[in-house]
Amino acid sequence: MSFDFTKENMNTFFKDLGKEFRRLNGTKMRAEIVLIGGGSVLANYNFRDMTNDMDAVIHALSVMKEAILYVSDKHNLPSDWLNTNFKKTDSFSKKLEEVSIYYRTFSNILEVRTVAAEYLIAMKLKSGRQYKNDLSDIVGILWEHKNRGESITREKINNALLKLYGDTQLSDISMKLLDIVYSNEDFESAYNNYRESEKEAKNILLEFNEKYPGELKGENISDIIERIRSSRNV
């Protein structure tokens, strides 16, 4: 079961989460949540209006699990609407909390934080999934910061990669993206192109999975996408 999170309903869910955590826990011990990925994008930017993932680092007493389930029941959300599954991915770094920035406090007890721009870009580059929003999110963040007069340099991104992962090694897909966007800085066109490409890649994988159920593996996804795209262009 998936759910479309928006900035508006996300804030409503965290408001209710803070209230329920306070009811269960009292006011002695505060809780902290660091939003990662799509949630962090929604909180800080306007180019994307929804996400299906609400990944987070959660620091709270055990009653937070009960509070999360309360919110899922109240709003008919998946039971894991707020989860830490991203810790199993290549984009996870233990240093993410160090580079988090304040977002909002709910019910004077739940502090929600997000990931600063260059580190969010570094995470998306490290993941580099063609069938999600990783690539378009990178361009969208660069685009909005340019419009704000706060352009993010490639050097700043490299420093963020070093901080989080200890190196600047990226996939060919992610390196190509950086070369494209920094060569002409036409972020609007690049964003639209990557969004269309991501939608196409997602459809390719859905169709492939219907034909060959169980054959999709993390290590073969990129090859499958490229092979099918090549066959269509022949």
N, C-alpha and C positions, 0 to 999 in steps of 0.2 A: 504494500500500500504506500503510495506516495502522496505528498501534499504540497500545494503551492504556497510557499511562504512569501509574504510581501513585507515591506518595512512596517506597514501599519499593523498587520495582524501579528507580526513578530513582537512588536512592542507590547501588544495586548497580552500575548502569551507570557512574556517575561514579567509583566506587571502582576499577572495572576500567580506566576511562579514565586515571585517575591512575597506576595501576600500569604500564600500557603506555607512557604518555608518559614516565614515569621510566626505563623500560627502554630506550626509543629515544633519549632525550635526556640521560640522566644527571641529575645534581642541580645543574648549573651555572645553569640558567635556569628560573625558575618560570613557571607559566601561570596565567592568570586567565580565568574565564568568568562573565559576568553573565547570569543567567537572566531572561528577559522573558516576560510573559504567563502562559500556563498553568503553566509550570514554576515561576514565581515564586509563583503562587497555591498550588500543591501544597506548596511548601517551607514556607510560612508559615501556612497556614490548614487547617481541617478540614471546611469546608462542602462542598468539592468533593473527590472521591476519585480522579479521573483526568483526564487531558488527552490529546489526540492530537497536540499541538504541543509541541516543545521548542526554542523560539526563544532565541537567545543572542547576546551580543557576545563574541567570542573574541579574547583576546590571548595568542598563543603562537607558538612557532617552527613552521615548516612541517610538521614531523613530527607535529603534532597531527592533521592530516588523516589520516595513516596510522593514528594511534591511534583516531580516531573510526571508521574503517572496520573496524579490528580488533574493536571492541566490537560493531559492527553484525553482523559475521560470527559472533562468539561467541554472541550472543543472538538471532540471526535478526531483526534490526531493519532498517528501511529504511536505505539507505546515507546518507540525509540526516537521520537521526534527530535530530541536533543541527545546527541550521542558522542562517543569518543572513538568511533571506528577509524577515523583518519590516522590514528596513531600507528596503524598497520601499513600505511602507505609510504612511498619514497619521499613524499613532501614533508613528512613529520620531522620536527627538530625539537629537542628539549629546550632550546634557547628561545622558542617562540614567546614564552611568557615574558622574557626579558625585554622583548621589543614590542610588547602590546601597549596600546594606548587607551585611555579612558573613553567610554561611550556614555553610559548612563547608570544611575543607581535607582533601584526599584524597592519601594517600601522601606527605605533607609537601612536595608540589610543585604540586598543582593547587588553587587557591583558587576556590571557587564563591561568587558573590554573588547577591543578588536585589534587587528594586526595592522601596523603602520604600512603605508603604501609600498615602499620598495621591498619590504619583506613579504608582503602579500604577492607581489609580482614574482619574487624569487621562488616562493612556494608553487605558484602556478607554472613557472618555467620548469621547475624540477619535475612536476607531474606531467605537464605537456600533453594531456589527453586530447585527441582530435575530435572525439565524440561527445565531450562535455563542454563546459564554458571556459575552460582554462585559457585557451589562446585568445578568444575575444575579450575575456576579462582583463588580460594583460594590456591589450590595446585600449580598452575602455578606460582603465585607470590612468594610463599615460595621456590619453585624450582629455579627460577631465582635469587632470593636473595642469596640462598645458593651457587650457582655457581659464584656469584660475590664476595663471601667471606663476605657477609653481612647478615648472618642468622638471622631470626626473631624468637625470643623466644616466647613461649606460654604466659609467663608473660607479654611481651610487648603487645600481642594481648588482654589479659585480661584488661590491663591498658587502651587500646584504647576503649574497650567496656564500661568501666566505664566512660571514658571521654565523649563519645558520648551519652550513654543511661542511665548512672547512675547505671548499674548493669551488671552482666556477664551471665544473664540467656539466654539460647539458646535452640533451638529445639533439640530433640534426634538425628535428622539427622546431624545437625551441630556439636554436641558434639561427635558423633561417628567419624565424619571426623577428628576432631582434635586428637582423641585418635589413630586413624589409622596412620596418617602422622607423629605424633611425637613418635610413638612407634618404627618405623623402619627407617623413613626418606628416604624411597625409593620413592622420589617424582615423578620420571619419570613413574614408574609403576602405582602409585596412580593416576597421571594425566590422563593417557590413560584409566584406568578403569572408572574413573568418567566421562570422555567424552563419552565413549560408553554407560554408564548408562544413561546419560542425553539425548542422542540421542534416546535410547530406550523409555525413559519416555515421550519424546515429541511425538513420534509415537503412543504410547499408548493413549495419550490424544487426538490426532488427530482422531484416529480410534473411540474412545469413543464418541467424539463430533459428528462424522458422524452418529453413531447409535442412539445417544440420544441427539439431539441438544437442547441446553439451559439448560442442567442438570449439567454442570460443574460450580462449585462455588469455590471461594477461599478457603473455609474451608474444602472442601471434596476432593481436588485434590490429596493430599498425600495418602488418604485412597484408592482412585480409583486406583492409580498407584500400590500400594502395593497389593491390592486385585487381580488385573489382573496379576501381576507378579507371585503371589502365585498360581493362577489357571493354569498358563502356566508351572509351575515347578512340578505340581502334576504328 
